[in-house]
């Protein structure tokens, strides 16, 4: 008997090793027919059917196994086999949307099998799937994925994909690519947008830079390389190289000037005489940054310059000036207190309120201003990552990795601001949260949560918990989704599972993804049942969530 088991197992593995799961399945069917009560026979057939991508038969044999061996049916290795059978079938589907869901689901597991799927994704003929695979590869760091990113750097022609290749190179610290990146940035064929992405990637990787190389960057005829010099001096805190910054403050390119001014502020260098004039430059980036630098060393001059920009005709300039005041920390508080009352631009007031809350000054007054902003402002919001991070009206567009990206960013930003209100014990925080949940359908996917969401503050999580018992079903539903996705709170599990049977397909997807974010083992039996869903998309998401939960 033992010899028969060993021979059957060896034959199955041999077939799978040469990529012939159909023969392995045939062998295992014969083995099961001769041994209908054998755990080994059932398990091997499940494995070969999973490799073959025959989900229906795989689940049928698994149900037989569950009836005969209920305890063994819950073993992790077997459950993982089921999940990968579903995901591999999804990857080979003809529909792009199904393939996309399979790639996303595989990546969220952070499993070694996901590496192979992402490798294949980066070879895909569809640019959107290549783009998504590159972005996800940056979250891993495995050598095979780095090799694929390097290959695509030289071969990829589609800009939307190339942009994320630069970002992945920086995140994966592929320092050997720096010479090629610098060469690309200095090329006359390099677009401004591509140049910015290259600069960010190189700055992420630089841990040191020699004086001779820095001199070459500063003296380059390419503005992008001079900007890179500023970024490197600031990031590596090279105060001894401050003369380069004083030199670049007089550069003829506004973006280089702004980068040099920002680096001087980060290093707390005293501003040159020319900075006083630059504080009223034509370009908002230059003027606001110069005003911020002055605020750190000559408060009166800095306040005067930033007051000018706070009343500028361009909304972006006004919001940037408010963000600069916030970035100045305690130096910006006097101006923030005054302008919160005097300025009527809602974005300026919101950014100034954030400045006051960050320094714990006039907290309740600032919290009230922020609450008013959230209730009255119907624009989609975003954090503008520029010289200073500011709260702005969204300019985001489509992102293939995150469906409905502008609205997802808007929801996460609003939730961050509500979190802030809860942290400072603002009395109306619960009501503000109710308004948020009533007005907006929670649309943050699992992958978006990994990319965009932080952890909820305990005060905010407590407020959301209270809403699980709200008489309004819509508020209960949204509260459970937020609590699970944002707070990772297991108290949302029972509500979510109760909501699932009557939910539509989109809501079922949200519930499954939220359960995955929580990652509690009590949901395993529920997820195994979901592998029998008639919808392939739901099966793929359930498989991904189950893998995540098993490997928490």
C-alpha positions as CSV (number, residue, x, y, z in Angstrom):
1,X,0.0,0.0,0.0
2,X,2.8,2.4,1.0
3,X,4.7,1.6,-2.2
4,X,1.5,2.3,-4.3
5,X,1.1,5.7,-2.7
6,X,4.8,6.6,-3.3
7,X,4.6,5.5,-6.9
8,X,1.4,7.4,-7.5
9,X,2.8,10.5,-5.9
10,X,6.0,10.3,-7.9
11,X,4.2,9.9,-11.2
12,X,2.0,12.9,-10.4
13,X,5.0,15.1,-9.5
14,X,6.8,14.0,-12.7
15,X,3.9,15.0,-14.9
16,X,3.5,18.4,-13.1
17,X,7.3,19.0,-13.4
18,X,7.2,18.7,-17.1
19,X,4.1,20.9,-17.4
20,X,1.6,18.1,-18.1
21,X,-1.2,18.5,-15.5
22,X,-3.7,16.7,-17.7
23,X,-1.7,13.4,-17.5
24,X,-1.3,13.9,-13.7
25,X,-5.0,14.2,-13.4
26,X,-5.6,11.0,-15.4
27,X,-3.2,9.1,-13.2
28,X,-4.8,10.5,-10.0
29,X,-8.3,9.6,-11.2
30,X,-7.2,6.0,-11.6
31,X,-5.5,6.1,-8.2
32,X,-8.7,7.5,-6.6
33,X,-10.9,4.9,-8.4
34,X,-8.8,2.1,-6.8
35,X,-8.6,3.9,-3.4
36,X,-12.0,5.7,-3.0
37,X,-11.5,6.2,0.8
38,X,-7.9,7.4,0.6
39,X,-7.0,10.9,1.8
40,X,-3.9,10.9,-0.3
41,X,-5.8,10.0,-3.5
42,X,-8.3,12.8,-2.9
43,X,-5.5,15.3,-2.1
44,X,-3.4,14.5,-5.1
45,X,-6.4,14.8,-7.5
46,X,-7.2,18.2,-6.0
47,X,-3.7,19.3,-6.6
48,X,-3.5,18.1,-10.2
49,X,-6.9,19.6,-11.0
50,X,-5.8,22.9,-9.5
51,X,-2.7,22.8,-11.8
52,X,-4.9,22.0,-14.7
53,X,-7.2,25.0,-13.9
54,X,-10.3,22.8,-13.7
55,X,-12.0,24.7,-10.9
56,X,-15.4,22.9,-11.0
57,X,-13.9,19.4,-10.7
58,X,-11.3,20.6,-8.1
59,X,-14.1,21.9,-5.8
60,X,-16.2,18.7,-6.5
61,X,-13.3,16.4,-5.3
62,X,-12.6,18.8,-2.4
63,X,-16.2,18.5,-1.2
64,X,-15.9,14.7,-1.3
65,X,-12.6,15.0,0.7
66,X,-14.4,17.3,3.2
67,X,-17.1,14.8,3.8
68,X,-14.7,11.9,4.4
69,X,-12.0,13.9,6.2
70,X,-13.5,17.1,7.7
71,X,-10.5,18.0,9.8
72,X,-7.9,17.4,7.1
73,X,-10.0,19.5,4.7
74,X,-9.1,22.6,6.7
75,X,-5.4,22.1,6.5
76,X,-3.6,25.2,5.2
77,X,-1.6,23.5,2.4
78,X,-4.8,22.1,0.9
79,X,-6.7,25.4,1.2
80,X,-3.8,27.2,-0.5
81,X,-3.9,24.7,-3.3
82,X,-7.6,25.5,-3.9
83,X,-6.8,29.2,-3.9
84,X,-4.0,29.0,-6.4
85,X,-6.1,26.8,-8.6
86,X,-8.7,29.6,-8.8
87,X,-6.1,32.3,-9.3
88,X,-4.2,30.5,-12.0
89,X,-7.4,29.8,-13.9
90,X,-8.2,33.6,-13.7
91,X,-4.8,34.5,-15.0
92,X,-5.4,32.4,-18.1
93,X,-8.9,33.8,-18.7
94,X,-9.6,35.5,-22.1
95,X,-11.1,38.7,-20.5
96,X,-8.7,41.4,-19.6
97,X,-10.7,42.4,-16.5
98,X,-10.6,38.9,-15.2
99,X,-6.8,38.7,-15.8
100,X,-6.4,42.0,-14.0
101,X,-8.3,40.8,-11.0
102,X,-6.2,37.6,-10.9
103,X,-2.9,39.6,-11.0
104,X,-4.1,42.0,-8.3
105,X,-5.3,39.2,-6.1
106,X,-2.1,37.2,-6.5
107,X,0.0,40.2,-5.6
108,X,-1.9,40.9,-2.5
109,X,-1.0,37.5,-1.1
110,X,2.7,38.4,-1.2
111,X,3.3,34.7,-1.9
112,X,6.2,33.3,-4.0
113,X,3.7,32.1,-6.6
114,X,2.7,35.7,-7.2
115,X,6.3,36.4,-8.4
116,X,5.7,34.1,-11.5
117,X,2.3,35.7,-12.2
118,X,3.8,39.2,-12.1
119,X,6.7,38.1,-14.3
120,X,4.2,36.9,-16.9
121,X,2.2,40.1,-16.4
122,X,5.2,42.2,-17.3
123,X,5.5,40.2,-20.6
124,X,1.8,40.7,-21.4
125,X,0.9,42.2,-24.8
126,X,-1.6,44.6,-23.1
127,X,0.0,47.8,-21.8
128,X,-2.5,48.2,-18.9
129,X,-1.6,44.7,-17.5
130,X,2.1,45.5,-17.9
131,X,1.6,48.8,-16.1
132,X,-0.2,47.1,-13.2
133,X,2.4,44.4,-12.9
134,X,5.3,46.9,-12.8
135,X,3.6,48.8,-10.0
136,X,3.0,45.7,-8.0
137,X,6.5,44.4,-8.6
138,X,7.8,47.5,-6.8
139,X,6.1,46.2,-3.6
140,X,8.1,42.9,-3.7
141,X,11.8,43.2,-4.4
142,X,12.5,39.7,-5.7
143,X,15.4,39.4,-8.1
144,X,13.4,37.9,-11.1
145,X,11.0,40.9,-10.8
146,X,14.0,43.4,-10.8
147,X,15.3,41.7,-13.9
148,X,11.9,42.2,-15.7
149,X,11.8,45.9,-14.6
150,X,15.3,46.3,-16.0
151,X,14.3,44.7,-19.3
152,X,11.2,46.9,-19.6
153,X,13.3,50.0,-19.0
154,X,15.1,49.4,-22.3
155,X,12.2,47.9,-24.3
156,X,9.0,49.6,-23.1
157,X,7.6,52.3,-25.5
158,X,4.3,53.2,-23.7
159,X,4.7,56.3,-21.5
160,X,2.2,55.3,-18.9
161,X,4.2,52.1,-18.3
162,X,7.6,53.8,-18.5
163,X,6.6,56.3,-15.8
164,X,6.0,53.4,-13.3
165,X,9.2,51.7,-14.4
166,X,11.2,54.7,-13.2
167,X,9.3,54.7,-9.9
168,X,9.8,51.0,-9.5
169,X,13.6,51.4,-10.1
170,X,13.7,53.9,-7.3
171,X,11.6,51.9,-4.9
172,X,13.6,48.8,-5.5
173,X,16.9,50.6,-5.1
174,X,18.3,49.4,-8.4
175,X,21.4,51.6,-8.1
176,X,23.1,50.0,-11.0
177,X,20.6,51.8,-13.2
178,X,21.6,55.3,-12.1
179,X,24.1,56.0,-15.0
180,X,21.5,55.0,-17.5
181,X,18.8,57.2,-15.8
182,X,21.1,60.2,-15.7
183,X,21.9,59.7,-19.4
184,X,18.2,59.6,-20.1
185,X,17.5,62.7,-18.1
186,X,20.1,64.7,-20.0
187,X,18.8,63.6,-23.4
188,X,17.1,66.3,-25.5
189,X,14.4,63.7,-26.3
190,X,13.5,63.3,-22.7
191,X,10.1,64.9,-21.9
192,X,9.7,67.2,-18.8
193,X,7.4,64.7,-17.2
194,X,9.8,61.8,-17.8
195,X,12.7,63.9,-16.5
196,X,10.8,64.6,-13.2
197,X,10.2,60.9,-12.7
198,X,13.9,60.1,-13.4
199,X,15.0,62.7,-10.8
200,X,12.7,61.2,-8.2
201,X,14.0,57.7,-8.9
202,X,17.6,58.7,-8.7
203,X,17.1,60.8,-5.5
204,X,15.5,57.8,-3.9
205,X,18.6,55.7,-4.5
206,X,21.4,58.1,-3.7
207,X,23.2,57.3,-0.4
208,X,26.3,59.3,-1.2
209,X,27.7,61.5,-4.0
210,X,31.2,62.6,-4.7
211,X,32.1,66.3,-5.0
212,X,33.3,65.9,-8.6
213,X,30.0,64.3,-9.6
214,X,28.0,67.0,-7.8
215,X,30.0,69.6,-9.6
216,X,29.1,68.0,-12.9
217,X,25.4,68.0,-12.0
218,X,25.5,71.7,-10.9
219,X,27.4,72.8,-14.1
220,X,25.2,70.7,-16.4
221,X,23.4,72.5,-19.2
222,X,20.3,70.4,-18.3
223,X,18.0,71.9,-15.8
224,X,16.9,68.4,-14.6
225,X,20.4,67.5,-13.6
226,X,20.9,70.8,-11.7
227,X,17.6,70.1,-9.9
228,X,18.9,66.6,-9.1
229,X,22.0,68.3,-7.5
230,X,19.7,70.3,-5.2
231,X,17.7,67.1,-4.3
232,X,20.9,65.2,-3.4
233,X,22.4,68.0,-1.3
234,X,19.1,68.2,0.7
235,X,18.5,64.5,1.0
236,X,22.1,63.7,2.0
237,X,22.4,66.8,4.3
238,X,25.5,68.0,2.5
239,X,25.8,71.3,4.3
240,X,29.5,71.5,3.3
241,X,28.2,71.8,-0.3
242,X,26.0,74.9,0.5
243,X,27.9,77.1,-2.0
244,X,26.4,75.1,-4.8
245,X,22.9,76.0,-3.5
246,X,23.7,79.7,-3.3
247,X,24.9,79.5,-6.8
248,X,21.8,77.7,-8.1
249,X,19.5,80.3,-6.4
250,X,20.5,82.6,-9.3
251,X,19.8,79.9,-11.9
252,X,17.8,81.1,-14.9
253,X,15.3,78.1,-14.7
254,X,12.5,78.7,-12.1
255,X,12.3,75.0,-11.1
256,X,16.0,74.9,-10.3
257,X,15.7,78.1,-8.3
258,X,12.8,76.6,-6.3
259,X,14.7,73.4,-5.7
260,X,17.7,75.3,-4.4
261,X,15.6,77.4,-2.1
262,X,13.8,74.3,-0.7
263,X,17.2,72.6,-0.1
264,X,18.5,75.7,1.7
265,X,15.4,75.7,4.0
266,X,15.8,72.0,4.7
267,X,19.4,72.6,5.7
268,X,18.5,75.7,7.6
269,X,20.9,77.9,5.7
270,X,20.7,81.7,5.9
271,X,19.1,83.2,2.8
272,X,21.2,85.2,0.4
273,X,20.2,88.8,-0.3
274,X,18.6,87.8,-3.6
275,X,16.1,85.7,-1.8
276,X,14.2,88.8,-0.6
277,X,13.5,89.7,-4.2
278,X,12.7,86.2,-5.2
279,X,10.0,86.1,-2.6
280,X,7.9,88.2,-5.0
281,X,9.0,86.4,-8.2
282,X,6.5,85.8,-11.0
283,X,6.4,82.1,-10.5
284,X,4.4,80.9,-7.5
285,X,6.8,77.9,-6.8
286,X,9.8,80.3,-6.6
287,X,8.0,83.1,-4.6
288,X,6.3,80.9,-2.1
289,X,9.5,78.8,-1.5
290,X,11.5,82.0,-1.0
291,X,8.9,83.3,1.4
292,X,9.0,80.1,3.4
293,X,12.8,80.2,3.6
294,X,12.7,83.8,4.9
295,X,10.0,82.8,7.4
296,X,12.6,80.5,9.0
297,X,15.2,83.2,9.5
298,X,13.6,86.6,9.1
299,X,10.0,86.2,10.3
300,X,8.7,89.6,9.4
301,X,10.0,89.5,5.9
302,X,8.7,85.9,5.4
303,X,5.3,86.8,6.8
304,X,5.1,89.8,4.4
305,X,6.0,87.7,1.4
306,X,3.6,84.8,2.3
307,X,0.8,87.3,2.9
308,X,1.2,88.5,-0.6
309,X,0.9,84.9,-2.0
310,X,-2.1,84.1,0.3
311,X,-4.1,86.8,-1.5
312,X,-2.8,85.9,-5.0
313,X,-5.3,85.6,-7.9
314,X,-4.3,81.9,-8.5
315,X,-5.9,79.4,-6.2
316,X,-2.9,77.1,-6.4
317,X,-0.6,79.9,-5.3
318,X,-2.8,80.6,-2.3
319,X,-3.0,77.0,-1.2
320,X,0.7,76.5,-1.7
321,X,1.4,79.6,0.5
322,X,-0.8,78.1,3.2
323,X,1.0,74.8,2.9
324,X,4.4,76.6,3.2
325,X,3.2,78.2,6.5
326,X,2.2,74.8,7.7
327,X,5.7,73.4,6.7
328,X,7.4,76.2,8.7
329,X,6.1,74.6,12.0
330,X,6.0,77.0,14.9
331,X,7.5,79.8,12.7
332,X,4.2,80.0,10.8
333,X,1.8,80.0,13.7
334,X,1.3,83.8,14.1
335,X,0.4,84.2,10.4
336,X,-1.8,81.1,10.4
337,X,-3.8,82.4,13.4
338,X,-4.4,85.8,11.7
339,X,-5.2,84.5,8.3
340,X,-7.6,81.8,9.4
341,X,-10.0,84.6,10.4
342,X,-9.2,87.0,7.5
343,X,-8.9,84.7,4.5
344,X,-12.1,83.5,2.8
345,X,-10.6,81.0,0.4
346,X,-11.8,77.5,1.7
347,X,-8.6,75.8,0.6
348,X,-6.4,78.4,2.3
349,X,-8.4,78.1,5.5
350,X,-8.2,74.3,5.4
351,X,-4.5,74.3,5.0
352,X,-4.0,76.9,7.7
353,X,-6.3,74.9,10.0
354,X,-4.0,71.9,9.4
355,X,-1.0,74.1,10.4
356,X,-2.6,75.1,13.7
357,X,-3.7,71.5,14.5
358,X,-0.2,70.2,13.8
359,X,1.2,72.6,16.4
360,X,-1.7,72.1,18.8
361,X,-2.6,75.8,18.7
362,X,-6.3,77.1,18.6
363,X,-7.2,73.4,18.1
364,X,-11.0,73.6,18.5
365,X,-11.2,76.7,16.3
366,X,-9.1,75.0,13.6
367,X,-11.0,71.8,13.9
368,X,-14.3,73.7,13.3
369,X,-12.8,75.3,10.2
370,X,-11.8,71.9,8.9
371,X,-15.2,70.4,9.7
372,X,-16.9,73.3,7.8
373,X,-14.6,72.7,4.8
374,X,-15.4,69.0,4.7
375,X,-19.2,69.6,4.9
376,X,-19.3,72.4,2.3
377,X,-16.7,71.4,-0.2
378,X,-18.0,69.1,-2.9
379,X,-14.8,69.0,-4.9
380,X,-12.8,65.8,-5.0
381,X,-9.7,66.4,-2.8
382,X,-6.1,65.3,-3.0
383,X,-2.8,65.9,-1.3
384,X,-0.6,67.8,-3.7
385,X,2.9,66.5,-3.3
386,X,5.0,69.5,-4.5
387,X,7.6,71.7,-2.8
388,X,5.2,71.6,0.1
389,X,2.3,69.1,0.7
390,X,-1.0,71.0,0.4
391,X,-4.7,70.1,0.4
392,X,-5.9,70.9,-3.1
393,X,-8.8,70.3,-5.5
394,X,-8.1,67.0,-7.2
395,X,-6.4,66.9,-10.6
396,X,-6.0,63.1,-10.6
397,X,-6.9,61.1,-13.6
398,X,-7.2,57.4,-14.4
399,X,-4.9,54.9,-12.7
400,X,-5.1,51.3,-14.0
401,X,-4.1,49.9,-10.6
402,X,-6.9,51.5,-8.7
403,X,-10.4,51.8,-10.3
404,X,-12.1,55.2,-9.9
405,X,-8.8,56.5,-8.7
406,X,-9.8,60.2,-8.2
407,X,-12.8,59.3,-6.0
408,X,-10.7,56.7,-4.0
409,X,-8.1,59.4,-3.3
410,X,-10.8,61.8,-2.3
411,X,-12.3,59.4,0.2
412,X,-8.9,58.5,1.8
413,X,-8.0,62.2,2.1
414,X,-11.4,63.0,3.7
415,X,-11.0,60.0,6.1
416,X,-7.6,61.3,7.1
417,X,-9.0,64.7,7.9
418,X,-11.9,63.1,9.9
419,X,-9.3,61.0,11.7
420,X,-7.5,64.2,12.6
421,X,-10.7,65.7,14.1
422,X,-11.2,62.5,16.2
423,X,-7.6,62.7,17.4
424,X,-8.1,66.2,18.8
425,X,-11.4,65.2,20.5
426,X,-13.5,67.5,18.3
427,X,-17.0,67.3,19.8
428,X,-18.7,67.1,16.3
429,X,-16.4,64.4,15.0
430,X,-19.0,61.6,15.2
431,X,-21.6,63.7,13.4
432,X,-19.0,64.7,10.7
433,X,-18.2,61.0,10.2
434,X,-21.9,60.2,9.8
435,X,-22.2,62.8,7.1
436,X,-19.2,61.3,5.3
437,X,-20.7,57.8,5.4
438,X,-24.1,58.9,4.3
439,X,-22.9,61.0,1.4
440,X,-20.3,58.6,0.0
441,X,-20.2,55.0,-1.0
442,X,-17.0,53.5,0.4
443,X,-15.1,52.6,-2.7
444,X,-11.6,51.9,-1.4
445,X,-10.3,48.6,-2.8
446,X,-7.8,46.3,-1.1
447,X,-4.9,47.4,-3.3
448,X,-5.8,51.0,-2.8
449,X,-5.9,50.5,1.0
450,X,-2.4,49.0,0.8
451,X,-1.1,52.0,-1.2
452,X,-3.1,54.9,0.3
453,X,-4.5,54.1,3.7
454,X,-2.7,54.3,7.0
455,X,-4.0,52.9,10.3
456,X,-7.0,54.7,11.9
457,X,-6.4,56.5,15.2
458,X,-8.1,54.7,18.1
459,X,-10.4,57.6,18.8
460,X,-11.6,57.6,15.2
461,X,-12.0,53.7,15.2
462,X,-14.1,54.0,18.4
463,X,-16.4,56.5,16.7
464,X,-16.9,54.2,13.7
465,X,-17.6,51.2,16.0
466,X,-20.5,53.2,17.5
467,X,-22.1,53.4,14.0
468,X,-22.3,49.6,13.6
469,X,-25.5,49.8,15.6
470,X,-27.0,52.8,13.8
471,X,-30.6,52.4,12.8
472,X,-29.8,53.4,9.2
473,X,-28.7,50.3,7.3
474,X,-26.7,52.4,4.8
475,X,-24.7,53.9,7.6
476,X,-24.2,50.5,9.3
477,X,-22.9,49.1,6.0
478,X,-20.5,51.9,5.3
479,X,-19.3,51.9,8.9
480,X,-18.5,48.2,8.7
481,X,-16.6,48.7,5.5
482,X,-14.6,51.6,6.8
483,X,-14.0,49.9,10.2
484,X,-12.6,46.8,8.5
485,X,-10.6,48.4,5.6
486,X,-9.2,51.3,7.7
487,X,-9.3,50.1,11.3
488,X,-8.7,46.4,10.5
489,X,-11.2,45.8,13.3
490,X,-12.6,42.3,13.8
491,X,-15.8,43.7,15.3
492,X,-16.9,44.5,11.7
493,X,-16.8,40.8,10.7
494,X,-20.3,39.7,11.8
495,X,-21.9,42.7,10.2
496,X,-20.1,42.2,6.9
497,X,-21.0,38.5,6.8
498,X,-24.6,39.2,7.5
499,X,-24.7,41.8,4.7
500,X,-23.1,39.5,2.1
501,X,-26.1,37.3,1.0
502,X,-28.3,40.2,0.0
503,X,-25.6,42.4,-1.4
504,X,-25.1,43.1,-5.1
505,X,-22.0,42.0,-6.9
506,X,-20.0,45.2,-6.3
507,X,-20.9,45.2,-2.7
508,X,-19.9,41.6,-2.3
509,X,-16.5,42.5,-3.8
510,X,-16.1,45.3,-1.2
511,X,-17.1,43.0,1.6
512,X,-14.6,40.3,0.6
513,X,-11.8,42.8,0.2
514,X,-12.6,44.3,3.6
515,X,-12.6,40.9,5.3
516,X,-9.1,40.3,3.7
517,X,-7.9,43.6,5.2
518,X,-9.0,42.4,8.7
519,X,-7.4,39.0,8.2
520,X,-9.0,37.1,11.1
521,X,-9.0,33.3,10.9
522,X,-12.6,33.0,11.9
523,X,-13.6,34.0,8.4
524,X,-11.8,31.0,6.8
525,X,-15.0,28.7,6.5
526,X,-17.0,31.6,5.0
527,X,-14.2,32.2,2.4
528,X,-14.0,28.5,1.5
529,X,-17.7,28.6,0.7
530,X,-17.1,31.7,-1.5
531,X,-14.8,29.6,-3.8
532,X,-18.0,28.1,-5.1
533,X,-19.5,31.4,-6.2
534,X,-20.9,31.4,-9.8
535,X,-19.0,34.6,-10.6
536,X,-15.3,34.1,-11.5
537,X,-14.4,37.5,-10.2
538,X,-15.9,36.8,-6.8
539,X,-14.1,33.4,-6.7
540,X,-10.7,35.1,-7.6
541,X,-11.2,37.7,-4.9
542,X,-12.2,35.1,-2.3
543,X,-9.2,33.0,-3.2
544,X,-6.9,36.0,-2.8
545,X,-8.5,37.0,0.6
546,X,-8.3,33.4,1.8
547,X,-4.6,33.2,1.0
548,X,-3.9,36.5,2.8
549,X,-5.9,35.3,5.9
550,X,-4.1,32.0,6.0
551,X,-0.7,33.7,5.9
552,X,-1.3,36.5,8.4
